Amino acid sequence: MQFMFYFYFPKTGTYKHFPTNVSVDRVVVSKAPPQILKVQRTQTTVNEDDFDDILATGSIPNILNFMKTKNIQSPNVRFELSSVYWLCKDATFYTEAIQILQSKNIYDHRFWSFSIFHNDAANMRIFFNSRDANLKRRVGTQFKSSLVEVNEHEESHDLFNFLDYFPLVNARAHRVGGMDSSSSNSSNETKQWILNKNLRETYMNFMIQMVIKRKWSAHDRLMFVNYLLMQERVTEAVEEFKKIKDGDLNDRCGDAQIQYDYIRAYLDFFVCGKAGSLEFKDARNIVGKYSNYPVLQ
């Protein structure tokens, strides 16, 4: 068994240390040999495998070397990032230490928060976009700045999910939308409201996201057209679909090209039917385009 004791000394010098004595019934049965303690202002020997020993020296190069050369994620090393937070205000330590952590694929939210103190834009972006920051939920579903960008097409599915509904064709006997005549409306216009609860909630959620958005992409408008068709608002769907320009497809629709062509062919039946034409030019061209298109069986 070993006991460790720590002492404070008022100044440097050489001191005699009274040894530990063990007594039984007031009789000394064992005692340690006397020691001479040499008190110095700085540590002269350092155990390079003991991080506490290295940290006690306050030497930034030694601390950085330990972080770089040792497996600091191993419990056997007994390294805690929290023990070096106090050094993070030092620009040299912060810059080199964060590079070491990145090279080891280590992210520590508190450590990265010092990127704000050092005005380190690259690591501030990592900090603000991390799950721990939870900033994306706080700024809304549509936000763009030099440090944070929310709702790029690839990540928008985490914030808003687009749903399909079955059946694809609404029954004639049961309309997807009910009719509501407002007594306060002097023009006696009849407004349509959505009876399907899931569709109504999802559509309202979608519209809230679009109101927040400064500019709609072709992908956004394509989704809007689909929602209008679900509500049998065909005339409005045709007008909104016309706002999607051919030049927008490659840049903004991308992987939605098939969906765009499908809706274009679908709407052609309504447009030609309204005009009394049986030509269906757009629909025929699109059918020909996909006649040999590979489909998983």
N, C-alpha and C positions, 0 to 999 in steps of 0.2 A: 504494500500500500504506500502511496506517495501523496504528500500534501504540499501544495505550492502556496507561497506567501509573497505578497507584493508590498514594497515599502516606498515611501516618498522621502527623498533626501533634499535638504535645503540648498546644498551646493555640491559641486564636484569635489572629489577627494577619496581618501582611503579610510574605510571604517571597519571596526571589528564587529562581528555579528555573534551575539550570544547564541550558543547552540541549543537545539531542542532537547529537552530532558523528559524522560518517562519515569514516573514514580509509582510505586504501589505501597499503600499505607504509609505515605510520607517518606518512603525510602527510594532513592534514585536507583533504578535497576538498569537504565540504559540512557546513553546520551550521544548526540551526534558530535562530530569533531568541530571545533571552532572554525569559523570562516572569516576570511578577510575580503571585504567587498570593495571593489574599485568602481567608483561612480564617475561616469563620463557623460559629457553633454550629448554626444552622438553615439549611435550603435556602431560597433567596430566589426562585428561578425554577423553575417546574415545567412539564414538557411534558405537557399533558393527554391526549395520544394515546399516551403511553408508560406502561404500568401499573407497570413497575419504578420509574419516576421518581415516580409518585404514591404507590406503596407506601413508598418511602424517606421520604416526609414523615411517615408514621404518622398521617395525618389520616383519621379514620374517615368524616367526611362526604364527603371527596374520593374515598375508596375506594368507598363506597356509590354515589356519583354515577356513577363509572366503570362499576360493575357494572350500574347501571340504564340508562345511556344508550348503552353500547357493546354490540356483538354479541360477547359474551364466549365464544361457541362457535366463533367464526371463528379459524382458525389464524393469520391475519394480525394479530389483536389481541394474541396471545401472552399470554393470561390463563390462569393455573392456579389452580384453587380451593385446591390444597394450599398455596399461598403465603399464604392468609389464615386457615388453620386456627388459628393462634396468636391470632387476634382473636376466635374464636368463644366464648371464655369471657366476653367482654364482652356483657352482656345487650342493650344498645342495638344493637350491631353484629349480634348473632345474630338478633334479632327482625326487623330491617329486611332483612338479607341473605337470610334464608330466604324472606321474602315476595317479594323480587326473583327468587330462583331459581324459586319456584313460578309466578310470573307468566310466566317464560320456559320453563316445563315442563322444568326441569332438576332431576334428583334425584342427589344425591351421598351415598353411604352414610356416609362419614366425617363429612361436614358434619351430616347428620341425627342422628348419634350424640350430638351436643351437646344434643339435645332432652332427654336423660336428665339432663345437668348442670343444665339450666334448668327441669327438671320441667314440660316442655311436653307435656302429655298428647296433644294432637291430633297433633303430629308424632312423638311416641313411637309412636303406633299405626301411622303410616306406616312408621317405621323397623323396628318389630318384624314387620310384615306384608310387608316387602319380600323379594324373592327372595334378596338378598345376606345377609340375616339368617338365612335358612334355619331360622327358629324353629319353623315349623309342623311340620316333620319331627321336631324334637327333643321337642316336648311331646306327641306322639301324635296320633292321628287324631280324637280327641274332646276338645276343650279350649275352655273359655270363660272369659274374664276381661275386665276393663274395657279392656285394651290389645290382647289377642290373642283371636281367635275362630276355631277350626278346625272345618271340616266342616259349615258351613251347606250346605243342599241344593245350591245352585248350584255350590259349589267342591269338593264331596266327590268328584266324579268324578276329580279329580287324584290322590286318595289311595286310592280304592277303586272299581273298575270292576265293574258288574253285567253278567254275561254271559248270553247265551241259548245253548241247546244243541239240537242237531238229532240225531234226530227229536224232535218235541214229545211223541209218545206212545211210551212204552217198549215194546220187544218183549216178548211174554209168555215167550218161550223164554230170554231173557237178562235177568235182573233188574238194575235199576240198583243194587241193594244186595245184598251178600252176607249170610249169616247166620252169626253167631259165638256159639257156646255157650261160656260161660266156666265152667271147672271150679271156679273159686273162688266162684262165685255159688251160695249155698245154695238159692235159690229156683228154680234151673234155668231162669232166664229166658234167652231167646234174643235177642241184640241184633243190630241191622242195621248194617252198615257199607257205605260207598259204594265201589263198584268203579271207577266212572269217575274216573280220576285228576284230570282238570281240574276236574270238579265237586266232588270231595272237597277239593281244595286251595282252590278259590274259596269253598266253603261254610265251611271252617274259618277262612279269612281274614275272611269276613263275620261269623262268630260272635265272633271276637276283637274286631272293631270294636264289636260290639253289647255285649259284656261291659264294655268301657271306657266306653260311653255311660251317663250317669246315668239318662236317661229316653228311652224309645223314642218316635219319632213314628209317626203312622199310616203314613207312607211306609216307615219301617223295618220295621214289622210286616207290611206288604203284601209286601215283599221276602222276609221270613222265611216267610210262607205259601207263596209261590211255590217257595222251596227245599224246603219240606216236601212239596209236591205232586210235585216232581221226584224225590223219594225214595219216592213212593207212600205217604207217611205222612198219609193223608187225614183220619183221625179227629183227629189233632193239628192239622192245618191248619184244620179246621172250628172247633175251639175257639179257636185263635189269631185266626182271622178275626172271630169274635164280639167280640173285644176292641177292634176298630176301631169306634168310635162314629160315628154319622151326623154329629154336630157336629164331628168331627175332620177331615172331608173337605176342607172349604173352607180350613181353616187349615193343615192338615198334609199332605194328599194333593195338593191343588192340581191339577197337571198329570197326576196319576195317576188321575183319576176314571174314565177309560175302563178302565184296568187293574183298578180296584176292581170295576166293574160286571161285567167279564168273569169275574173269579174268583168273584164272587158267583153269577153264573149257572151257572158250571161246578160249584161246590160244591152248588148246589141239586139237581143230579141225584143226587148221593151221599146228601144228607140225605133227600130224598123217597124214593129207592130203599130206603134203610135202614128207613124208616118204612112201606114198602109202599104209598106213595102215587104216583099218576100225575098229580098236579095240577101240579107244577113251577111254582108261582105266581111265584116270584122270576124264574126263567128266562124265563117268558113275558112278564112286564112289561118286563124288560130288553131282550128281543128287539124288542118293540114300540117301546121308546124309541129304538133305533138303526136302525129299519127304513129310515128315509130319511136316515141320517147320511152326509154326503159322504165319499167315499173316493177317494183318488188312483188313477187307472187306469194 
